[in-house]
Amino acid sequence: MKSSRLAFGATALVAAALGLNPATAQEKVLKVVPHADLKVLDPVNVTAAITYIHGLMIYDSLMALDANLTPQPQMAQGVQISSDRLTYTFTLRPGLKWHDGTPVTSADIVPSVKRWMARAPVGQKMAPSIASMEAPNPNTFVIKLKEPYALTEYSLGLAGPVYMPQKVAETDPNTSITSSVGSGPYRFVASEWKPGAKVLYEKNKDYVPRSEPASFFSGGKVVRLDKVEWTIIPDANTAAAALGRGEVDYWNTPPADFVKILSQNPDITLQILHPLGWVNFGRTNALLPPFNNVKARQALAHAFADQKDFMQAAYGDERWWRTCGSYFVCGTAYGTEAGSEAYAKPDLAKAKQLLAEAGYKGEKIVVVNTKEIPAIYALTVVAIQKMKEIGLNVDEQVVDWSGFIGRIQKKDPVDQGGWNFFTTYGSGMNGPVQNLSHI
């Protein structure tokens, strides 16, 4: 009988490596139910995890993090660092091609890095240290620094799937690209893309994997499948039924309350493929009042201190979550709860006092929510309850996932389509780092 797989927090790239279930004797197809619908194709322009996963399928990366979160060369054959640590010289490995058959050159890498740095917080942190980026020849990319920056390789490893052909990479970073020509292990089949229904990827026959064993996002990405098909099924009951009948092979990040039911099916294997898990957080808009005042943001921290309320609502069974007072994941090298003591228990009186000191006088607070991602919806419902308890005048605006992604990119006042608050989650690997600018 056909064996299906289901996992929490796994990426489509991991799913593609499974090599399961040939659709016919000639063609191997993996059918996946992703955690969300693919609405935007540009992994630079939005922070949506589904767009990042799409990027991992079709784009390669200059550097990539291994299982120890150590940056390793990926598109780069290697990197030479000068003795004063001011010059990084990357040599591209041979055989790299874009999906249209043209060679990947350093002239593509330079604008790709610049576009990424303009949007990604970790790139914005690195940018002030850079004196220049040059492409002295088609196979060499050079970064020269004004002063040593210890996180240069790590930052490029976090950049991920942002490397595009020069003409595409020169697109304004605030404008989403429509092209999906990459150099990664799979090609995006644009003619088969049906938002809300289907996304199709096919094997890139020109892709040459590295010789090293695969390790997290680094190493040899051996293409074992002819096609990977995403079937968009927003309703969890329908997705569970499709998995149980063998109509799909893999369900990425199902709601936690379905785990017990699914575990009773002997043909379904449950796995946790993301050991660092997901970091859940609330994002305030620090451009607009009242959260442009630090005291208003601190008020939320005091109101939201009981993490259990959020986690139980979003994930249920305590086997699938834990509380953590560290900004970075507890148990990792940078995970420390020191300094979090003041926010260990809710203090509604303190929260109300801070709101008053911030000058809040009952103005409407627009909270964006979506029912298409169950965890986000549940987290937001709890957040709204706690916001009301400290006297915030909350206007919840529930939109579809596409509307959610578009809305949170806006910097307009709330009466012109802006927002004040939303909840979301990000990978324990890079979620906090990528969101440093949101504090």
N, C-alpha and C positions, 0 to 999 in steps of 0.2 A: 504494500500500500504506500502511496506517495507520502513522504515526510515533509511537513511544513515547518517553518521556523518563524519565531516571533521574538522580538528583542526590545528592551528599553534603551533609548538613547543611542542607538547605533546609527551610523551614517549610511547613505546609499552606497558609498564606496565599499564599506565593509560587506554590505549585502551582495554587491557585485562580485566579491571575491569568493563567495560560497560555491559558485559553480553548480547550482542545483537544477534538477527537474527539466530535462529536455522536453520541449514541446513536441518535437518530432525527432526521428532518428537523425535528421540532418541539422537541426537547429536547436540550440540551447537558449531558452528564454527564462529569465527570472521575473516573476510578477510580484510587484511590491505595492503595498498600501502605505504611502508615506504619511507622516504625521500632519501634513497640511498641504493645501493646493499650491502649485507653483504659479504665482501671479507675475513676478518680476524676474527678468533673466540676468540682471546685472548684479554680481556679488560685491561690487564696490559701492554701488549707490544705495543699497538697503542693508539692514542688519538681520533680515529674516533668515532663520536657520535653513528653511527649505531652499532658499536661493543659494545659500552657501553650499548645501549638499549638491544641488544642481551644478554649481561651479566645480566641485570636486570630481564630478563625473566627466566633465568635458575639458577642463583646464588642468595644466600641470603647474608646479610651483618651483621657483628658483631654489629655495631651501624648504625643508619640511621637518617637522618634529617627530622624533622616534618615540618608542614606548616609554623612555625615561624623560621625555620632553626636552631632549637635547637636539639642537638644530643640526641637520645633516644636508649635504648637497643633494639636490633632486634634478632639476633641469641643469644645474651647474655640474660640471665634471669635478670641480674642486674649487677651493678658494685659497688665495695666498694673502697673508696679512703682514704688512710691513712691521719692522721691529718697533717703530714708534706707535703702532696701532692706529695710524691715521689713513692708511690706504688699504682698501680691500679690493682685490682683483679676482673676479669670477671668470672662469672659463666654461663656456657652454659645452655640454657633451655632444658628440657627433650624432647625426641621424635625427635630430629634432625637426619635426615638420608640423605646420598648421594643417588643419583638416582640409584646406583647399589645395594641399600639396606643396605650398611654398615653404622654404626653409625658415626656421626660427632664427633670428639674428639678435645681436645685442641692441640694434636699433629699435627692436620691439620691446626689449626689457626696460630701457630707460623711461619711455613715457608710461609704461605700465606701473613702474614703481612710483613715479611722480603722481599719477592719478590715485593710486592707493593711499599715498601719504596725505593727500588733500582731504580724505574722508575718514580714514580709520584712526581712532584715537592713538593707537600704538605707533602708527606712522607719523602722526602729528607730533608726538613726543620725540621721535627720532629726527625729524626734519631740521630743527634748529642747529643740530650738530653737523649737518652735511654742508661741505664747501662746494662740491660739484659731483655730478654723475656723468660719466663719459662712456662712449662706445668707440674705442680706438680702432677696432676692426670688427668684422661680423661675429666673431666668436668670443670676444672679450668685453666684459662690463666692469667698470671701475667706479668705486665710491671713494671719494676723498673727504675726510672729516676735518672740521675746524679744531676739534679736540677729541680725545678718545671717548667713545661711547660703547660701554660694555655690552649693551643689548643689541648691537647691530645685527648679528647673525640670528639671534633669537627673534627679533622683530620681523626680519625677513621670513623666518620660519613660520611665524604667526600669520603672515600676509595671506598665505594660502592661494586659492584659485583666482588670481587677479591678473595673470599674464596673458595679454591679448596681442593680436597683430597691431603694428604701429598705427595704422589709420583708425582703428577702433580705440586703441589706448589713448589717442589724442582727443577723444570726446570729452567735453566738459564734465568734470567729476560730479557735478550736480544734475547732469542729464543722464537718464538711463540709456544704456546701449540696447539696440535691438538685434545686433548680430550675436551669434553664438558659435563663432569659429574659434576653437581652442586647439591645443596640441596634446590633450590628455587621452586617456585610454578608451573613451567612448565619444561618439559623435551625437549631438542633439539632432533629432529628426524633426525639423521645424514643421514640415508638412503634416506631421501626425499629431502635433500639439493641439489639444483641445482643452483649454482652461476649464477646470471643474470636472474633467472626465479622465483625461489621459495625457501622459508624457512618455515619449519613447526615445531610447538611446540605443545605438547600434555600435558594434565593435569597430574601433579604429584600427584597421589592418596595417596601417603604417606606424603604429605606436611601437617603440622599442623600449621595453622596461629596463630598469637598472639591474645589474647582476646580483646585488645584495638581496638577502631575504627581506620580505616586507616586515616593517616594524612601525605600527601605528600609521602615520601619514607618510612615512619615508620608505625607502627601499624599492624593491622590484614590484611594480603594479602589474602583475601577470593577468592578462585578460582571458578569463575562462568561459565567458558567455558570449553568445552572438548578439543578444539583445537584453536590455533591461526595460521593463514596461511598468510605469507607475500607474496604478488605477486609483483615482481619487474617490474615496468613499467617506464622506463626512460623518455619516451615521455609524456609531460604534457597533450597534447591534447588527447592521448589515455587513460591516467589515468582519466581525467575528463569525458570522454565518458563512461568509465567502471563504475565510480561512479554514473553517471546519470542513467544508465541502471540497477543499483542495482546489478551489478556483483561483486562489492566490497563494503565493509561497511564503510571503514575509510581510509582517505587519510591524511597522516601526513606531514605537512609543504609543501603545494602546492605553486607554484609561486604566488606571490601577484597579478599579473595581471589577474589571473583566478578567483579571489574572486568575482568580480562583476557578472561574468557570472554564477558562481555556486550559488550565492545568489538568482538568479531568478528562481531556481528550488525549488518548495515548499517541495520536498521530501528530500532536503539536509539541514542539520543544520550546521551552521558555529559557531565554538567556539574557544576562546583563552583559552587554558588550562594551559598555562605557564605564570603566571603573571609577572615574572621577565624578560621574553623575552630572546633574544639571544644577546650576545656581539660580534660584528664583529671586527676583527682586522687583521693586517698584521704582519707576522712573518719574521724577518730577521735572517739569519744564522750568528751568532756572532762568529762562529769558523773560518770563511773565510773572506778575504778582499773583498770589502772595509768595510763591516759591522762589522768587528772585532774592528773597530775604532768607539768610541761612537759618534764622530762628524758626521760620515756618517749616523748613525741611527737618529741623531737629524735632519739631512738634510731632511730625509723622513718625519719626524714629521712636519716640516715647510711646506713641499710640499703637504702633505695630510690633512692639517688643515681644509679644507672645507668638513665636514662630509656629508653635503647634497648631494654633487655630487655622493658619493658612495651609499648613502641610496636610492636616487631616481633611480639610475641605477639598484640596486639589488631588491628593494621592491616597487617602484612606489608610490602608494597612501600614503600620509602622515599619514593616519589613522593607518598604520601598522609599523611605525618607529618613532624614535625621535633621536635628536642629544644629546650627553652627553660628557662633558669634564672630567668626573671622570673615574678613572681606574676601580673602582667598580661601580655597577649600580646606577645611579642617583635615589634618593628617598629612598634608603636603608640606614641602619645604618652607613655604611662606605662610602657612596656615597658623595663625595665632589669635587667640581670643583676648589677649591683653588689651585693655583699654575699652572693652565692650561692656564692662560691668554696669555702667550707668544706664545702659539700655537692655539689661537682662530681664527686667520686669516692667510691665506697662505702668505708666504714670500719667493718667489722664489729666490730673490737676496741673501737672507741669506742662503737658502738651497745650492745654488751654491758655496757660500763662504765656507761653512762648508765642502762640498765635496772636494774642493781644499785643505783645511787644513788637511783633512783626508788622502791626498795623492792619491786621485783617478785620474787616467790618461786615462780614456776611456776603461778600461778592460770590457770584456763581463760580464753582470749580468744575470744569469739564473733565470727566473721566471717560476715557475711551475703552470700550470692551468689545469682545467678540465671542459668540457661542461656537464658532467653528473650531477653536482650540480649547477643549474642556478644561485643561489645567489653568489656562489664562483666565477663562471665565470665572472659575471658582476662586482663584486668588483675588480677582478684582471685586467679586461680591463681598468677600471678607474685608477687603481694604475699604470699600465704601461704607460698610457698617461701622468700622472703627473711625473713619473720617467724620461720619455724622455724630458719633459719640463725643467728639471734641468740638463740635459746633461748626463744622464746615458745611456749606450749602452746596451739596453735590448734585451735579447734572450728569447722570450716566447716559452715555450715547453708545448704544450697541449697534455695531456695523458688521458687515461681512469681512472676511479676512483681507480681501483686496482693499476695502475701504480702510481697514485698520492700518495696513502697511502704508497706504498713501497718507493717512491722517497724521501719523506720528512723525512724518518727514516735514510737516509744516512748521513754520516759525511765526505764523500770523497770530494776531490777538484772537481770543476765543470767540468774539463776535464776528470774526471773519474766517472761521473754520479752524482755528487753532485748538490747543488742548492744554490741560494742566497736569494730567497724571495718567499713567497706564502701568500695568504689570506685565511681566514676561519672564522668560528664563533663557539662560545661555549655558553653553558647555562649561563644565568645571575646568576644562583646559584653558579656555581663553575668554570665557564670558566676562569675568571681572576686568581683565586687562582691556578688552575691547570697549568696555563701558566706563573707563576711567573718567572720561569727560562728562559723564552723566551725574557725577556726585554733586 
